[in-house]
Amino acid sequence: MNTGLKITAFAAAVAATFGTAYGVGKGVGPVTDRTPAAQHGHGEEEGAGHGGEKTAPGGLQISERGYTLDLKTSRVDADREEELRFAVVKDSTGRNVTAYQREHDKELHLIVASRDLTTYRHLHPARAADGTWSTPVDLPEAGGYRVFADFRPEGAKEALTLGADLAVAGKSAPKELPAHSTTAKVDGYDVTLKGELKTGAGGDLTLDVAKNGKPVTDLQPYLGAYGHLVALRSGDLAYLHVHPNGEPGDGTTKAGPGISFTTTAPSKGAYRLFLDFKHEGKVRTAAFTVHAGGAGHAEKGGAGHAEKDGAGHAEKGGGHQH
């Protein structure tokens, strides 16, 4: 990972809508977009492609650049640990991809998020020899979810993210987007967000970690970094995977309290930010709601938080799986 590495931005195309109730025991299939996506690269703004041509937003495409996400599990029950299975298929051969380039210590990163952005999971599934991936998952609330597979096939010039819908059965009551906040509390830690999420040009974000009022200066490396940040745009779940500036052992990057990122939002709007960090042997997630491009802070409320059974790592089947 290069110091000062800019955001890898993936913008979503269209948000799927879902009903307010899912019958328990009744199959509810997800809606997926199988329209081929236009080419796009990491770090590009929405609508700006190679050579300046206009490109379609990516990230929520189920197929892109010759690869398709085959989500074999399209429905699970709420508040119950179940196995989530999927594969990445190479369209030209129809076969599962079995060779990947490791990025941030893993061949593939899997994100699962509810469409109301109150539940978030960063998972690391296991791959079988035939290219089928699997991981246990326990999602606390019924409703519509999106599954993002972030990976780089062996020999590919760039990584990409594919997405598919996941239905979680049960009585659904979608929540309001948590209020705008630049502070979050999780497991006795206070995380403060400094800087502004900007559109058009890169902006610097720094997240300071403190415990019991004291700055944390001994963060532990996790997946090759002191912190990982994922941003999802409210409304259509545009996906941004942001990597930090610097890396452990480079001689300049400190182990806290600040974790620095350079970011560019694909458009104006509200975003939910999820920061993963490791300290005292445990990975935790701090969640924030911010606005890019001068969007107003219409919501009432103050400090953000990592919701119980939401943006966490310790719940049954939730958090990070290795």
N, C-alpha and C positions, 0 to 999 in steps of 0.2 A: 504494500500500500504506500503510495507516494504521499509525502508531506504536502498539505494544502490541497489534497484531492477534493475536487468539487462534487457536488451532489449527483447522484445517479437518479434521474427523474423519470418517473413513469406516470403519465396522465391518463385518467380513466375516460372511457368513451361515454357510456350511458349507464345510469344507475337503474338497477332492476327494482321494481316496487314489490311490496309484499303485503299480505293481509294482516289484520291485527290479531288473528287467531289461527293456530294450526291444531288440527284435531290429533289428540294422542292416539297412536296406533294407525293413523291414516297417512298413506304415502303422499308426500308433497315433493314434487320434483322441482329442481331449480331451473331458472331461465338462463340460458347461456348464449353468448354472442359468438357465432362461428364465422363471422365475416372476416376475411383475411385483413390484417392490419398493414398499414404502410410502414416502411422501414423507418426506424429511428434509432438514435444512439444514446449512450449514457451522457448525461450532462446537457442535453439539448432542451431548449425551451419548447413548450407546447406550440405546435404549428410550424416550427422551424426545423427543416430537415437537411439532409446532405445537399450541398450546392444551393441552399436557400429555398428549395421547393417546400411547399406546404405539406405537412404530414398529418395523418390522423393520430389522435391521442392513443397511447399504448397502455400497458399495465393491466387493464381489465379485459384485454382481448384473450380469448381462449386459444386462439391460433395466431402465430406471428413468426415471421422469418423462417418459415418451413418447419415449425414445431407446434405441437398441439398438446394441451394439458388434458389428459384423460382422467377425470375425477371419478373413480370407481365407486366411491361412497358419496351419494348425493343427498342423503338424509340421515340424521341421527336424532336421538331423543335428548331433550334437555335434562341437565343435571344427572347425567349418567355417563360413565366412562365407556367409550366405544372406540373401535379401531377405524381410523381414517386411512383409506387406501387410494393411491393414484399412480399414474405413470406419465412420463413425457414421451410423446411419440414423434418420431421423425417422419414428416409427411411423405417424403420421397420414397421411403421404403415401407412405411406402415408398421415399423418395428419400434419397440421401446428403446429409448436411449439408455445405454449402460455404461458410458464413459463420460465423465465430467471432469472439469478442471476445478480443483479446490480453491475456494475463495473464502477468506476469513475462517480458515481451518475446517470448512465444511464443503461438501459437494453441492449441497442444496439447502436453502433456508426457506422455511415455510411459515407464512403469516396467516392467521385466521382472525378476522375481525367482524363484529356485528355491524350491521348497517347504521345503527344509531351511535356507533363508535364508543360504546361503554364497555364492551368486552373485547379483549385483545390477547392473542397468544402468539408467541414466537417459538416455533417448534423445530426440532431437528430430527426428521424421520430416518428410519433405517431403510437401506435399499437392498432388495433381494437380487440374486444373480440374473433374473430375467428382466430387471429394470423396474419392477414394481416397488413403490415406496409405501411405508406404513408407519403410523404412530398412534398411540392412544391419545384421545382428546376428550375432555369433559367441559362442555359449554353450559353455563348456568341458566341462561335464559333462552326461551323459544324465539323464533323469528328468522329473518333473513341474515345470512352471513356471506362473506366473501373469502375465498381461499386464494392466496397468492403464492406461487412457486417462483423463487428467485434463484437463478442458476446460470451456469455457463457450460454448454456442451464442449467436450474435448475438441480442440481445433477451431472453435468459434472465436472470432475477433472480439466480440463483445458479449457481456452477460445480458440476459433479458428476464422479464417477469411476465408470467402468464397467470390468468385468473379464471376462476369458475365459481358459480353460486353453490352454496350449501344451505339446505333447509334444516332447521332444528325444530322438531315437533314439540308441541305443547301449547299451553295458553300463552299468547304473546301480548306484551304490553310495552311497545317501544318507548324509550326514554328520550327526553330532550337532550340536545347536545350540552355537555357540561359547560358551565360559564367560563368566559375568558379568564385566564389566570397565568401568571408567570411564576407561580410557586406550586410545589407539590409535596405531599407528605406520604411516606411509605415506610412501614416497619421501623419507625423511630428516626428516619432520615428526612432531612429537609433539602429539597433540590430547588434551586433558583435559576430561572431562565433569564439571560441577559442578551440583548440584541433584538433585531427585528427580522422577521421572515419577509423577504422582499421578492418582487417579481422583476423580471427583465435583467437585473444584474445581481451578482452574488452578494449576499449579506452574511455577516458573521454572527453566529450564535454561540454563546458559552453557557454551559450548565454547571453550576457550582454545587457540590455535594457536601453536606454537613451532617454530623450526627451528634445529638444532644448539645446543639449549639456550637460545636467545634468543627472547623474545616477538616475534611477527610483528605489526608495527604498520602495514603497508602492504598489507593484503589488497585485492584488486581486485574491483570490482563484477562480479557474474556474474548474469545474468538479473534485474537490478534490485536485487540484494541482495548482502551480503557472505557469505551462506551460505544453503543450503537443506537442510532436514532432512526425511527421510522415515522413518516408523516403521512396521514391520510386526509384527503380533502373531504369535507362534509358535503353531502349531497350525492356525489358520484363515486366517492372513494378513490380518487386519484392517488396513486401510490408513489411515494418518494422514499428511497432507502439512502440515508445520508451517512457517509463515513467520516470519522473524525480527522482533524488535522494532526499529523504526527502519529507515531506508534511507539509502543513500549520498547525501550532499548535503543532508540535512535540517538540518544545523547542529549536531546533537547526537550522531549516531551515529559512533563512531570506527571506523577501518579495522583493527580488531584491537587486542590479541590476542583479546579476547572477542567471541563472537557470541551474542546473547541471544535466547531463545525463551520464550514462554508456552504451556504445553501442558496438555492434559487427556487422559488415557488413557480409552478407552471401557469398560475393565474391568480387573480384576486379571489378572496374568499376565506372562509373559516377552515382551519385545519386542526386535527388532533395529533399531537406529538407524543411518541412513546419512547422514552429513554431506558435502555437496558444498561445496568452497571453492576460490577461485582465487587463485593467487599466482605471480608471475613468469611470467605468460602461460599457465599450465596449470591445468586443473581437476583436483582430486584428491578422492577419497572416503575418509573415515575411518569405520570401522564399529565399533559397540559392541553388547553385549548387556546389557540392564538389565531390572529387574522393577518392575512397578507395583502399588500397593496392598498392599505388605508381603509379596509372594510371596517364598518362601525362595530362597536361592542354593544350590541343590542341586549345581550343577555344580562340578567341580574346575577349577582353572586360574586364571590371572591375567590378564595384559595381553591386551587384544584386539588385533586387527590388521586391516588391509585385505588379504584373501587374494589371493594371486597368481591372476590370471584370475578373480577373484571380484568384489569390490566395487571395481572400478577403472575407469580412464578411458583407459588407454593401449593396451589389448589390441586385437587385430584385431577391428574391427567393434563393439567394446564401447564403453562410456563414453558421451560426449555426441556426438550427431550433429546437425549444423545444416543 
